Amino acid sequence: MDNHDWATKLQSTPCLQPLLNRDLVQITCHNETLHVTFMNKLTHKKRLISISGKHTDLLALLNGHCRLGTLITEQRVVYEGSYRDQLKTESLLYLNHER
């Protein structure tokens, strides 16, 4: 599944709507960095987070084979963004693959 399909799947999943609230999610990948953008539907303000690491770790994260917090703790990825958005991203990844 490519990044666009993943983001579209998130937006259309009813159980994830309370978590997304007013946000649209966009995922892009550049080299070994995953960029997640949350854009508020009402104000159009954007919040950008970056997750850098090995391609295999990022792929495992997107496919739900490991958790973001675990990868950060094990220093396998570097996370740049707010703690709130970290928890939101981890929840979206987890819930998207557990349903």
Biopython code that builds the backbone (N, CA, C, O; Angstrom):
import numpy as np
from Bio.PDB.StructureBuilder import StructureBuilder

atoms = [
    (1, "MET", "N", (0.852, -1.178, 0.000)),
    (1, "MET", "CA", (0.000, 0.000, 0.000)),
    (1, "MET", "C", (0.896, 1.238, 0.000)),
    (1, "MET", "O", (1.799, 1.358, 0.828)),
    (2, "ASP", "N", (0.642, 2.147, -0.924)),
    (2, "ASP", "CA", (1.462, 3.352, -0.950)),
    (2, "ASP", "C", (0.951, 4.375, 0.068)),
    (2, "ASP", "O", (-0.092, 4.185, 0.694)),
    (3, "ASN", "N", (1.704, 5.451, 0.216)),
    (3, "ASN", "CA", (1.397, 6.447, 1.247)),
    (3, "ASN", "C", (0.041, 7.111, 1.036)),
    (3, "ASN", "O", (-0.678, 7.376, 1.999)),
    (4, "HIS", "N", (-0.314, 7.384, -0.233)),
    (4, "HIS", "CA", (-1.604, 8.021, -0.513)),
    (4, "HIS", "C", (-2.752, 7.087, -0.132)),
    (4, "HIS", "O", (-3.731, 7.518, 0.477)),
    (5, "ASP", "N", (-2.630, 5.808, -0.492)),
    (5, "ASP", "CA", (-3.667, 4.831, -0.136)),
    (5, "ASP", "C", (-3.815, 4.717, 1.377)),
    (5, "ASP", "O", (-4.925, 4.593, 1.893)),
    (6, "TRP", "N", (-2.686, 4.760, 2.080)),
    (6, "TRP", "CA", (-2.709, 4.640, 3.535)),
    (6, "TRP", "C", (-3.459, 5.818, 4.148)),
    (6, "TRP", "O", (-4.299, 5.630, 5.028)),
    (7, "ALA", "N", (-3.161, 7.025, 3.690)),
    (7, "ALA", "CA", (-3.823, 8.220, 4.226)),
    (7, "ALA", "C", (-5.309, 8.226, 3.879)),
    (7, "ALA", "O", (-6.134, 8.616, 4.705)),
    (8, "THR", "N", (-5.657, 7.798, 2.667)),
    (8, "THR", "CA", (-7.064, 7.726, 2.261)),
    (8, "THR", "C", (-7.814, 6.720, 3.119)),
    (8, "THR", "O", (-8.951, 6.964, 3.522)),
    (9, "LYS", "N", (-7.178, 5.592, 3.396)),
    (9, "LYS", "CA", (-7.786, 4.564, 4.247)),
    (9, "LYS", "C", (-8.049, 5.119, 5.649)),
    (9, "LYS", "O", (-9.095, 4.854, 6.240)),
    (10, "LEU", "N", (-7.098, 5.887, 6.174)),
    (10, "LEU", "CA", (-7.281, 6.501, 7.494)),
    (10, "LEU", "C", (-8.492, 7.421, 7.516)),
    (10, "LEU", "O", (-9.311, 7.365, 8.433)),
    (11, "GLN", "N", (-8.599, 8.271, 6.495)),
    (11, "GLN", "CA", (-9.675, 9.254, 6.454)),
    (11, "GLN", "C", (-11.050, 8.604, 6.348)),
    (11, "GLN", "O", (-12.041, 9.170, 6.811)),
    (12, "SER", "N", (-11.118, 7.418, 5.740)),
    (12, "SER", "CA", (-12.417, 6.788, 5.496)),
    (12, "SER", "C", (-12.784, 5.716, 6.521)),
    (12, "SER", "O", (-13.810, 5.052, 6.372)),
    (13, "THR", "N", (-11.973, 5.536, 7.550)),
    (13, "THR", "CA", (-12.239, 4.513, 8.556)),
    (13, "THR", "C", (-13.055, 5.120, 9.697)),
    (13, "THR", "O", (-12.562, 5.991, 10.412)),
    (14, "PRO", "N", (-14.305, 4.665, 9.873)),
    (14, "PRO", "CA", (-15.191, 5.270, 10.884)),
    (14, "PRO", "C", (-14.631, 5.240, 12.312)),
    (14, "PRO", "O", (-14.803, 6.208, 13.053)),
    (15, "CYS", "N", (-13.969, 4.155, 12.709)),
    (15, "CYS", "CA", (-13.480, 4.071, 14.091)),
    (15, "CYS", "C", (-12.341, 5.050, 14.367)),
    (15, "CYS", "O", (-12.033, 5.322, 15.528)),
    (16, "LEU", "N", (-11.709, 5.586, 13.317)),
    (16, "LEU", "CA", (-10.615, 6.538, 13.506)),
    (16, "LEU", "C", (-11.075, 7.992, 13.491)),
    (16, "LEU", "O", (-10.299, 8.888, 13.822)),
    (17, "GLN", "N", (-12.316, 8.234, 13.115)),
    (17, "GLN", "CA", (-12.816, 9.605, 13.018)),
    (17, "GLN", "C", (-12.737, 10.381, 14.334)),
    (17, "GLN", "O", (-12.363, 11.553, 14.309)),
    (18, "PRO", "N", (-13.075, 9.780, 15.486)),
    (18, "PRO", "CA", (-12.930, 10.549, 16.736)),
    (18, "PRO", "C", (-11.484, 10.969, 17.019)),
    (18, "PRO", "O", (-11.247, 12.032, 17.593)),
    (19, "LEU", "N", (-10.530, 10.144, 16.621)),
    (19, "LEU", "CA", (-9.127, 10.469, 16.842)),
    (19, "LEU", "C", (-8.664, 11.567, 15.878)),
    (19, "LEU", "O", (-7.910, 12.461, 16.262)),
    (20, "LEU", "N", (-9.116, 11.492, 14.642)),
    (20, "LEU", "CA", (-8.734, 12.504, 13.652)),
    (20, "LEU", "C", (-9.420, 13.831, 13.902)),
    (20, "LEU", "O", (-8.851, 14.891, 13.642)),
    (21, "ASN", "N", (-10.658, 13.772, 14.413)),
    (21, "ASN", "CA", (-11.433, 14.965, 14.717)),
    (21, "ASN", "C", (-11.506, 15.866, 13.495)),
    (21, "ASN", "O", (-12.172, 15.515, 12.521)),
    (22, "ARG", "N", (-10.854, 16.996, 13.518)),
    (22, "ARG", "CA", (-10.914, 17.949, 12.403)),
    (22, "ARG", "C", (-9.677, 17.901, 11.516)),
    (22, "ARG", "O", (-9.481, 18.789, 10.686)),
    (23, "ASP", "N", (-8.849, 16.893, 11.676)),
    (23, "ASP", "CA", (-7.588, 16.844, 10.942)),
    (23, "ASP", "C", (-7.665, 15.983, 9.685)),
    (23, "ASP", "O", (-8.315, 14.938, 9.659)),
    (24, "LEU", "N", (-6.988, 16.450, 8.654)),
    (24, "LEU", "CA", (-6.702, 15.644, 7.474)),
    (24, "LEU", "C", (-5.261, 15.177, 7.618)),
    (24, "LEU", "O", (-4.411, 15.928, 8.097)),
    (25, "VAL", "N", (-4.982, 13.956, 7.213)),
    (25, "VAL", "CA", (-3.639, 13.401, 7.357)),
    (25, "VAL", "C", (-3.022, 13.211, 5.978)),
    (25, "VAL", "O", (-3.661, 12.703, 5.056)),
    (26, "GLN", "N", (-1.766, 13.631, 5.857)),
    (26, "GLN", "CA", (-1.021, 13.408, 4.623)),
    (26, "GLN", "C", (0.315, 12.779, 4.993)),
    (26, "GLN", "O", (0.998, 13.240, 5.908)),
    (27, "ILE", "N", (0.681, 11.723, 4.273)),
    (27, "ILE", "CA", (1.934, 11.019, 4.524)),
    (27, "ILE", "C", (2.812, 11.147, 3.283)),
    (27, "ILE", "O", (2.356, 10.888, 2.170)),
    (28, "THR", "N", (4.068, 11.546, 3.472)),
    (28, "THR", "CA", (5.030, 11.553, 2.375)),
    (28, "THR", "C", (6.323, 10.921, 2.863)),
    (28, "THR", "O", (6.634, 10.950, 4.053)),
    (29, "CYS", "N", (7.064, 10.355, 1.932)),
    (29, "CYS", "CA", (8.319, 9.698, 2.270)),
    (29, "CYS", "C", (9.417, 10.259, 1.376)),
    (29, "CYS", "O", (9.266, 10.308, 0.155)),
    (30, "HIS", "N", (10.514, 10.680, 1.981)),
    (30, "HIS", "CA", (11.674, 11.164, 1.248)),
    (30, "HIS", "C", (12.895, 10.455, 1.811)),
    (30, "HIS", "O", (13.233, 10.612, 2.984)),
    (31, "ASN", "N", (13.553, 9.671, 0.959)),
    (31, "ASN", "CA", (14.714, 8.890, 1.379)),
    (31, "ASN", "C", (14.354, 8.051, 2.599)),
    (31, "ASN", "O", (13.515, 7.156, 2.501)),
    (32, "GLU", "N", (14.961, 8.318, 3.727)),
    (32, "GLU", "CA", (14.681, 7.535, 4.935)),
    (32, "GLU", "C", (13.956, 8.378, 5.979)),
    (32, "GLU", "O", (14.164, 8.206, 7.180)),
    (33, "THR", "N", (13.107, 9.287, 5.514)),
    (33, "THR", "CA", (12.321, 10.131, 6.411)),
    (33, "THR", "C", (10.854, 10.071, 6.021)),
    (33, "THR", "O", (10.491, 10.240, 4.857)),
    (34, "LEU", "N", (10.034, 9.831, 7.011)),
    (34, "LEU", "CA", (8.588, 9.802, 6.838)),
    (34, "LEU", "C", (8.043, 11.115, 7.382)),
    (34, "LEU", "O", (8.300, 11.460, 8.535)),
    (35, "HIS", "N", (7.291, 11.852, 6.561)),
    (35, "HIS", "CA", (6.688, 13.115, 6.977)),
    (35, "HIS", "C", (5.186, 12.905, 7.114)),
    (35, "HIS", "O", (4.533, 12.428, 6.186)),
    (36, "VAL", "N", (4.646, 13.258, 8.262)),
    (36, "VAL", "CA", (3.208, 13.177, 8.504)),
    (36, "VAL", "C", (2.725, 14.602, 8.750)),
    (36, "VAL", "O", (3.238, 15.299, 9.625)),
    (37, "THR", "N", (1.738, 15.025, 7.971)),
    (37, "THR", "CA", (1.169, 16.362, 8.115)),
    (37, "THR", "C", (-0.270, 16.248, 8.574)),
    (37, "THR", "O", (-1.079, 15.566, 7.946)),
    (38, "PHE", "N", (-0.586, 16.915, 9.667)),
    (38, "PHE", "CA", (-1.960, 17.031, 10.141)),
    (38, "PHE", "C", (-2.428, 18.438, 9.783)),
    (38, "PHE", "O", (-1.821, 19.420, 10.211)),
    (39, "MET", "N", (-3.506, 18.545, 8.998)),
    (39, "MET", "CA", (-4.036, 19.857, 8.648)),
    (39, "MET", "C", (-5.459, 19.985, 9.184)),
    (39, "MET", "O", (-6.324, 19.155, 8.902)),
    (40, "ASN", "N", (-5.681, 21.038, 9.959)),
    (40, "ASN", "CA", (-7.002, 21.309, 10.506)),
    (40, "ASN", "C", (-7.937, 21.714, 9.375)),
    (40, "ASN", "O", (-7.636, 22.632, 8.612)),
    (41, "LYS", "N", (-9.080, 21.024, 9.268)),
    (41, "LYS", "CA", (-10.035, 21.285, 8.183)),
    (41, "LYS", "C", (-10.646, 22.681, 8.266)),
    (41, "LYS", "O", (-11.010, 23.256, 7.241)),
    (42, "LEU", "N", (-10.760, 23.225, 9.464)),
    (42, "LEU", "CA", (-11.401, 24.531, 9.637)),
    (42, "LEU", "C", (-10.431, 25.694, 9.475)),
    (42, "LEU", "O", (-10.722, 26.653, 8.759)),
    (43, "THR", "N", (-9.282, 25.613, 10.135)),
    (43, "THR", "CA", (-8.336, 26.732, 10.121)),
    (43, "THR", "C", (-7.245, 26.585, 9.062)),
    (43, "THR", "O", (-6.549, 27.554, 8.756)),
    (44, "HIS", "N", (-7.088, 25.396, 8.506)),
    (44, "HIS", "CA", (-6.061, 25.073, 7.514)),
    (44, "HIS", "C", (-4.645, 25.196, 8.073)),
    (44, "HIS", "O", (-3.685, 25.291, 7.308)),
    (45, "LYS", "N", (-4.508, 25.196, 9.393)),
    (45, "LYS", "CA", (-3.181, 25.203, 10.004)),
    (45, "LYS", "C", (-2.600, 23.797, 9.909)),
    (45, "LYS", "O", (-3.303, 22.800, 10.077)),
    (46, "LYS", "N", (-1.292, 23.744, 9.633)),
    (46, "LYS", "CA", (-0.622, 22.452, 9.469)),
    (46, "LYS", "C", (0.349, 22.200, 10.605)),
    (46, "LYS", "O", (1.007, 23.114, 11.103)),
    (47, "ARG", "N", (0.423, 20.937, 11.003)),
    (47, "ARG", "CA", (1.427, 20.478, 11.961)),
    (47, "ARG", "C", (2.201, 19.364, 11.270)),
    (47, "ARG", "O", (1.612, 18.386, 10.808)),
    (48, "LEU", "N", (3.510, 19.511, 11.201)),
    (48, "LEU", "CA", (4.353, 18.553, 10.502)),
    (48, "LEU", "C", (5.207, 17.795, 11.500)),
    (48, "LEU", "O", (5.821, 18.384, 12.389)),
    (49, "ILE", "N", (5.237, 16.482, 11.341)),
    (49, "ILE", "CA", (6.155, 15.673, 12.133)),
    (49, "ILE", "C", (7.051, 14.905, 11.174)),
    (49, "ILE", "O", (6.671, 14.638, 10.034)),
    (50, "SER", "N", (8.232, 14.554, 11.638)),
    (50, "SER", "CA", (9.182, 13.783, 10.842)),
    (50, "SER", "C", (9.649, 12.587, 11.646)),
    (50, "SER", "O", (9.921, 12.685, 12.842)),
    (51, "ILE", "N", (9.734, 11.460, 10.966)),
    (51, "ILE", "CA", (10.254, 10.240, 11.572)),
    (51, "ILE", "C", (11.361, 9.750, 10.649)),
    (51, "ILE", "O", (11.100, 9.385, 9.503)),
    (52, "SER", "N", (12.595, 9.741, 11.143)),
    (52, "SER", "CA", (13.747, 9.331, 10.336)),
    (52, "SER", "C", (14.313, 8.032, 10.870)),
    (52, "SER", "O", (14.374, 7.814, 12.080)),
    (53, "GLY", "N", (14.722, 7.181, 9.961)),
    (53, "GLY", "CA", (15.318, 5.910, 10.351)),
    (53, "GLY", "C", (15.546, 5.045, 9.134)),
    (53, "GLY", "O", (15.386, 5.494, 8.000)),
    (54, "LYS", "N", (15.920, 3.802, 9.375)),
    (54, "LYS", "CA", (16.137, 2.865, 8.280)),
    (54, "LYS", "C", (14.814, 2.588, 7.574)),
    (54, "LYS", "O", (13.744, 2.604, 8.181)),
    (55, "HIS", "N", (14.924, 2.336, 6.281)),
    (55, "HIS", "CA", (13.732, 2.058, 5.475)),
    (55, "HIS", "C", (12.948, 0.871, 6.034)),
    (55, "HIS", "O", (11.717, 0.895, 6.049)),
    (56, "THR", "N", (13.641, -0.153, 6.486)),
    (56, "THR", "CA", (12.956, -1.345, 7.015)),
    (56, "THR", "C", (12.170, -1.020, 8.282)),
    (56, "THR", "O", (11.080, -1.554, 8.487)),
    (57, "ASP", "N", (12.711, -0.153, 9.132)),
    (57, "ASP", "CA", (12.002, 0.239, 10.356)),
    (57, "ASP", "C", (10.770, 1.080, 10.035)),
    (57, "ASP", "O", (9.720, 0.907, 10.654)),
    (58, "LEU", "N", (10.896, 1.989, 9.069)),
    (58, "LEU", "CA", (9.753, 2.823, 8.680)),
    (58, "LEU", "C", (8.654, 1.980, 8.042)),
    (58, "LEU", "O", (7.468, 2.209, 8.279)),
    (59, "LEU", "N", (9.057, 1.007, 7.231)),
    (59, "LEU", "CA", (8.081, 0.120, 6.603)),
    (59, "LEU", "C", (7.368, -0.728, 7.652)),
    (59, "LEU", "O", (6.155, -0.921, 7.575)),
    (60, "ALA", "N", (8.113, -1.232, 8.626)),
    (60, "ALA", "CA", (7.509, -2.016, 9.710)),
    (60, "ALA", "C", (6.533, -1.160, 10.512)),
    (60, "ALA", "O", (5.491, -1.648, 10.950)),
    (61, "LEU", "N", (6.864, 0.097, 10.702)),
    (61, "LEU", "CA", (5.985, 1.023, 11.420)),
    (61, "LEU", "C", (4.683, 1.246, 10.650)),
    (61, "LEU", "O", (3.599, 1.173, 11.228)),
    (62, "LEU", "N", (4.788, 1.515, 9.356)),
    (62, "LEU", "CA", (3.598, 1.743, 8.532)),
    (62, "LEU", "C", (2.729, 0.497, 8.403)),
    (62, "LEU", "O", (1.507, 0.593, 8.292)),
    (63, "ASN", "N", (3.362, -0.666, 8.417)),
    (63, "ASN", "CA", (2.616, -1.918, 8.275)),
    (63, "ASN", "C", (2.092, -2.449, 9.600)),
    (63, "ASN", "O", (1.441, -3.493, 9.637)),
    (64, "GLY", "N", (2.372, -1.742, 10.685)),
    (64, "GLY", "CA", (1.844, -2.132, 11.985)),
    (64, "GLY", "C", (2.600, -3.246, 12.675)),
    (64, "GLY", "O", (2.072, -3.868, 13.597)),
    (65, "HIS", "N", (3.832, -3.515, 12.248)),
    (65, "HIS", "CA", (4.613, -4.591, 12.850)),
    (65, "HIS", "C", (5.387, -4.153, 14.088)),
    (65, "HIS", "O", (5.902, -4.996, 14.824)),
    (66, "CYS", "N", (5.473, -2.853, 14.326)),
    (66, "CYS", "CA", (6.117, -2.343, 15.532)),
    (66, "CYS", "C", (5.491, -0.996, 15.870)),
    (66, "CYS", "O", (4.808, -0.383, 15.049)),
    (67, "ARG", "N", (5.738, -0.556, 17.087)),
    (67, "ARG", "CA", (5.130, 0.695, 17.561)),
    (67, "ARG", "C", (6.156, 1.820, 17.532)),
    (67, "ARG", "O", (7.353, 1.604, 17.725)),
    (68, "LEU", "N", (5.658, 3.021, 17.288)),
    (68, "LEU", "CA", (6.521, 4.193, 17.197)),
    (68, "LEU", "C", (7.287, 4.416, 18.493)),
    (68, "LEU", "O", (8.493, 4.664, 18.461)),
    (69, "GLY", "N", (6.610, 4.332, 19.630)),
    (69, "GLY", "CA", (7.267, 4.536, 20.921)),
    (69, "GLY", "C", (8.411, 3.567, 21.156)),
    (69, "GLY", "O", (9.443, 3.936, 21.717)),
    (70, "THR", "N", (8.225, 2.326, 20.725)),
    (70, "THR", "CA", (9.270, 1.310, 20.875)),
    (70, "THR", "C", (10.481, 1.663, 20.021)),
    (70, "THR", "O", (11.618, 1.574, 20.484)),
    (71, "LEU", "N", (10.240, 2.060, 18.785)),
    (71, "LEU", "CA", (11.345, 2.427, 17.894)),
    (71, "LEU", "C", (12.103, 3.645, 18.415)),
    (71, "LEU", "O", (13.325, 3.720, 18.281)),
    (72, "ILE", "N", (11.390, 4.593, 19.006)),
    (72, "ILE", "CA", (12.041, 5.776, 19.578)),
    (72, "ILE", "C", (12.877, 5.378, 20.788)),
    (72, "ILE", "O", (14.025, 5.802, 20.920)),
    (73, "THR", "N", (12.301, 4.563, 21.671)),
    (73, "THR", "CA", (13.011, 4.119, 22.876)),
    (73, "THR", "C", (14.274, 3.343, 22.523)),
    (73, "THR", "O", (15.313, 3.511, 23.162)),
    (74, "GLU", "N", (14.181, 2.499, 21.509)),
    (74, "GLU", "CA", (15.331, 1.699, 21.083)),
    (74, "GLU", "C", (16.287, 2.495, 20.199)),
    (74, "GLU", "O", (17.283, 1.952, 19.720)),
    (75, "GLN", "N", (15.996, 3.767, 19.982)),
    (75, "GLN", "CA", (16.794, 4.686, 19.162)),
    (75, "GLN", "C", (16.983, 4.171, 17.739)),
    (75, "GLN", "O", (18.036, 4.367, 17.131)),
    (76, "ARG", "N", (15.947, 3.508, 17.214)),
    (76, "ARG", "CA", (15.977, 3.028, 15.832)),
    (76, "ARG", "C", (15.414, 4.076, 14.879)),
    (76, "ARG", "O", (15.667, 4.023, 13.676)),
    (77, "VAL", "N", (14.649, 5.030, 15.415)),
    (77, "VAL", "CA", (14.152, 6.161, 14.625)),
    (77, "VAL", "C", (14.325, 7.436, 15.436)),
    (77, "VAL", "O", (14.419, 7.408, 16.663)),
    (78, "VAL", "N", (14.365, 8.549, 14.722)),
    (78, "VAL", "CA", (14.414, 9.865, 15.354)),
    (78, "VAL", "C", (13.089, 10.543, 15.041)),
    (78, "VAL", "O", (12.696, 10.653, 13.880)),
    (79, "TYR", "N", (12.405, 10.995, 16.086)),
    (79, "TYR", "CA", (11.098, 11.628, 15.939)),
    (79, "TYR", "C", (11.236, 13.125, 16.176)),
    (79, "TYR", "O", (11.857, 13.549, 17.150)),
    (80, "GLU", "N", (10.655, 13.928, 15.281)),
    (80, "GLU", "CA", (10.624, 15.382, 15.443)),
    (80, "GLU", "C", (9.180, 15.841, 15.367)),
    (80, "GLU", "O", (8.537, 15.723, 14.325)),
    (81, "GLY", "N", (8.678, 16.358, 16.462)),
    (81, "GLY", "CA", (7.302, 16.824, 16.543)),
    (81, "GLY", "C", (6.874, 16.849, 17.990)),
    (81, "GLY", "O", (7.658, 16.545, 18.889)),
    (82, "SER", "N", (5.628, 17.212, 18.212)),
    (82, "SER", "CA", (5.135, 17.293, 19.588)),
    (82, "SER", "C", (4.804, 15.901, 20.122)),
    (82, "SER", "O", (4.555, 14.967, 19.359)),
    (83, "TYR", "N", (4.806, 15.788, 21.433)),
    (83, "TYR", "CA", (4.463, 14.515, 22.070)),
    (83, "TYR", "C", (3.012, 14.153, 21.763)),
    (83, "TYR", "O", (2.686, 12.983, 21.565)),
    (84, "ARG", "N", (2.153, 15.154, 21.727)),
    (84, "ARG", "CA", (0.735, 14.927, 21.413)),
    (84, "ARG", "C", (0.580, 14.307, 20.025)),
    (84, "ARG", "O", (-0.180, 13.354, 19.848)),
    (85, "ASP", "N", (1.298, 14.847, 19.047)),
    (85, "ASP", "CA", (1.223, 14.299, 17.691)),
    (85, "ASP", "C", (1.892, 12.929, 17.595)),
    (85, "ASP", "O", (1.504, 12.104, 16.768)),
    (86, "GLN", "N", (2.893, 12.689, 18.436)),
    (86, "GLN", "CA", (3.509, 11.359, 18.484)),
    (86, "GLN", "C", (2.473, 10.325, 18.924)),
    (86, "GLN", "O", (2.341, 9.267, 18.308)),
    (87, "LEU", "N", (1.746, 10.638, 19.988)),
    (87, "LEU", "CA", (0.723, 9.715, 20.485)),
    (87, "LEU", "C", (-0.394, 9.530, 19.464)),
    (87, "LEU", "O", (-0.903, 8.424, 19.280)),
    (88, "LYS", "N", (-0.767, 10.613, 18.810)),
    (88, "LYS", "CA", (-1.823, 10.540, 17.798)),
    (88, "LYS", "C", (-1.384, 9.663, 16.624)),
    (88, "LYS", "O", (-2.145, 8.816, 16.155)),
    (89, "THR", "N", (-0.160, 9.870, 16.156)),
    (89, "THR", "CA", (0.365, 9.081, 15.041)),
    (89, "THR", "C", (0.455, 7.611, 15.410)),
    (89, "THR", "O", (0.065, 6.745, 14.627)),
    (90, "GLU", "N", (0.966, 7.328, 16.600)),
    (90, "GLU", "CA", (1.078, 5.937, 17.038)),
    (90, "GLU", "C", (-0.298, 5.288, 17.147)),
    (90, "GLU", "O", (-0.469, 4.132, 16.760)),
    (91, "SER", "N", (-1.265, 6.012, 17.663)),
    (91, "SER", "CA", (-2.626, 5.480, 17.773)),
    (91, "SER", "C", (-3.230, 5.216, 16.403)),
    (91, "SER", "O", (-3.868, 4.184, 16.195)),
    (92, "LEU", "N", (-3.035, 6.134, 15.471)),
    (92, "LEU", "CA", (-3.558, 5.940, 14.118)),
    (92, "LEU", "C", (-2.955, 4.704, 13.461)),
    (92, "LEU", "O", (-3.667, 3.910, 12.846)),
    (93, "LEU", "N", (-1.647, 4.547, 13.594)),
    (93, "LEU", "CA", (-0.986, 3.380, 13.015)),
    (93, "LEU", "C", (-1.487, 2.090, 13.651)),
    (93, "LEU", "O", (-1.764, 1.113, 12.956)),
    (94, "TYR", "N", (-1.601, 2.094, 14.966)),
    (94, "TYR", "CA", (-2.033, 0.899, 15.696)),
    (94, "TYR", "C", (-3.485, 0.548, 15.373)),
    (94, "TYR", "O", (-3.784, -0.597, 15.033)),
    (95, "LEU", "N", (-4.379, 1.519, 15.478)),
    (95, "LEU", "CA", (-5.799, 1.258, 15.237)),
    (95, "LEU", "C", (-6.081, 0.912, 13.784)),
    (95, "LEU", "O", (-6.979, 0.119, 13.498)),
    (96, "ASN", "N", (-5.332, 1.493, 12.874)),
    (96, "ASN", "CA", (-5.537, 1.222, 11.457)),
    (96, "ASN", "C", (-5.235, -0.239, 11.120)),
    (96, "ASN", "O", (-5.831, -0.798, 10.200)),
    (97, "HIS", "N", (-4.316, -0.857, 11.858)),
    (97, "HIS", "CA", (-3.940, -2.244, 11.565)),
    (97, "HIS", "C", (-4.612, -3.254, 12.475)),
    (97, "HIS", "O", (-4.573, -4.452, 12.194)),
    (98, "GLU", "N", (-5.223, -2.803, 13.553)),
    (98, "GLU", "CA", (-5.860, -3.727, 14.490)),
    (98, "GLU", "C", (-7.325, -3.974, 14.195)),
    (98, "GLU", "O", (-7.907, -4.918, 14.730)),
    (99, "ARG", "N", (-7.924, -3.169, 13.375)),
    (99, "ARG", "CA", (-9.368, -3.317, 13.156)),
    (99, "ARG", "C", (-9.691, -4.412, 12.180)),
    (99, "ARG", "O", (-10.862, -4.658, 11.892)),
]
sb = StructureBuilder()
sb.init_structure("model")
sb.init_model(0)
sb.init_chain("A")
sb.init_seg("    ")
for serial, (resi, resn, name, xyz) in enumerate(atoms, 1):
    if name == "N":
        sb.init_residue(resn, " ", resi, " ")
    sb.init_atom(name, np.array(xyz, "f"), 0.0, 1.0, " ", f" {name:<3s}", serial, name[0])
structure = sb.get_structure()
